[in-house]
Amino acid sequence: MLTTAQEKAADQAACGPVIPHSAHHDKKASIAGLALGSVGVVYGDIGTSPLYALQASVVHAGKIGQAYEAGIVGIVSLLLWALFFIVTAKYVLFLMRADNKGEGGILSLMALAQTAFGRRAAPIFFLGVAGAALFSGDAIITPAISVLSALEGLQVATPVFSDYVLPLTIVVLISVFAVQRHGTTRVATFFGPIMAVFFVVIALLGAMHIPDAPRILRAFNPFVGLAFLFGHGLLGILVLGSVFLAVTGAEALYADMGHFGRRPIQLAWLVFVLPALTLNYLGQGALILSNHAAAANPFYLLAPRWALLPLVILATIATVIASQAVITGAFSLTRQAIQLGLLPRMEIQHKSEMQEGQIFIPKVNRILLIGVLLLVLLFRSSSALASAYGIAVSGTMVVTTALAFVVVWRMWKWPIWRAVGFVSIFLVVDFIFFAANLLKIIDGGWVPLMIAASSMIVMWTFVRGNALLAEKMQRDSIPLKDLIPMLEKSKPTRVPGTAIFLTNQLTSAPSALLHNIKHNKVLHERVWLMSVRTEDTPRVSAANRYEIHKLSPDFTTVTVHFGYMESPRIPAALALLRKSGHKFDIMTTSFFLGRRTIKASPNSGMPAWQDSLFIALSKQAIDATEFFSIPSDRVVELGAQVTI
């Protein structure tokens, strides 16, 4: 039963979520303010890369012999030009133009590509699922390597702390995941300023050491990096895999575009973040050239001894912010996957009355925490984890570029030769980095690939199982055009009020309706058959929220449309219907839901192991009452056993 206050809240929710961080939703927010906010959320991951990127690259380079100086300058050159080409040219200047009504991210791009193609093409769908699966590997590795690399600075301060790095890392990570249930609204207000301080500090530390070896400025010449890459054979490719660590946060630029807007993110990168990272990498390279022993941990050795402990504390906070950003991204991606039918319904908690994006998914939080702790205990150091890092992100970048080609060709209407020529430049570079990271498989790169493969199997099984289940239900159902005349002849007992039956197919009678007639032998005065559809757009306007068709004086079908970034709250949609003049009393409305118990069949169309996995996934789904925010005291559930 909805109280007056709840109905009012539902009416307000029907008008659409409030996304205050989006430039097109918050007209009064200055670009500078949004840019500062983006520094805290968007650039947390890429901003903490200097803690381990150059160090890991030098470790993989090993002994370069007499060409040590050329090797260091070459590695720094590769690092800088990776930032210039992949992050600046590809993401900031090109991909951020491929937005899906202001939203970015791999699933948003998949939806945009499907819209451009005009239908759900299997290759596009597969690429989107693959990209989402690869992101899951990144979401587990990023917190582990970020926090580990920050706390390893304690060892630089004094060897006494060596035995405490691992326990402290575990404590910090558990704390990060524990606070997720409280929401991040208050903490987020501090993210921008803290990361701004972090970038200023690393820029100053780098600039201080460039005079130690001014020849490091030769790194701005791209041919120096290319000479190192192609002049050292397999060693150059191995180093390139570590160089890629400098751009692992680039996907966040695109994924978080909807929260801040394109221009603030671009401004923050070009004016603030990129110069800070450039100065720091140059400073680290100059320090190593002047003191070869600094290669052990060039980031922390940039700081004077008195500033070492404060730098460790600041870097640890920065890595927590980076972890927070990727965890929040995992929540958002999971919700998109649920809405698009790739995963079973999960409990999604909203942590802000005003911000639609402030969500918490307990099951995902637990899975991420377990995975992160296992990685920390398995690899035990950031340098070891660096071997596992990169494959997932580089694979996601390949997928992103491939999907962008479809958008450029079909939506932007570029000639095929121009689209291929332009996108292939980025695709070739992405493949080179992906190939370089594949060389890490034996040293730990199998971990993100295993995680991604598991995620793909889960999504593929759930999609395939649901398709088979829909076919089964369609075969066994009665068409509405046949049922309505039958009911007019049999004239079952009618009871006052409105009954809403949720169904996936509006052409056939829902099983809950048939069971209600069969067992209770009654029918409400007004019967609404409601179907919830997720569109290939982030959000749906109030004007396009629903479609109504009158089948008879007693039967009405309504299709409710939600975007994949929205929560499908049915009371909010009903409130909008009331405001539009469709009269019904929520207090006398009953919701009838079907609860299916799925059993495997020998001829289901899937292997036995996949049947078992699909049944297990289906059991994990929360009930529709909670997922669609339906008042529990207005719900009637009718069970049925189905074999597939």
Protein Blocks (a to p, Z undefined) as FASTA:
>chain_A
ZZfklmmmmmmmmnopadfkbmklmmmlcfklmmmmmmmmmmmmmmmmmmmmmmmmmmmn
mpnhjmlmmmmmmmmmmmmmmmmmmmmmmmmmmmmmmcgehiacjklmmmmmmmmnopac
fklmmmmmmmmmmmmmmmmmmmmmmmmmmmmmmmmmpmklmmmmmmmmmmmmmmmmmmmm
nopklmmmmmmmmmmmmmmmmmmmmmmmmmmmmmlmmmmpmklmmmmmmmnojmmmmmmm
mmmmmmmmmmmmmmmmmmnojklmmmmmmmmmmmmmmmmmmmmmmmmmmomklmmommlm
mpcfklmmmmmmmmmmmmmmmmmmmmmmmmmmmmmmmmnopaccdddddfbfklmklccd
fklmmmmmmmmmmmmmmnopaklmmmmgojlmmmmmmmmmmmmmmmmmmmnopafklmmm
mmmmmmmmmmmmmmmmmmmmmnommmmmmmmmmmmmmmmmmmmmmmmmmmmmmmmpccfk
lmmmmmmmnopaddedjdddddfblkbccfklmmmmmmnopacfbdcdddddddfbfbdc
fklmpccddfbfkbccddddddfkbccdfklmmmmmmmnopacdfklcccdddddddddd
fklopafklmmmmmmmmmmpccfklmnopafklcccddddddZZ
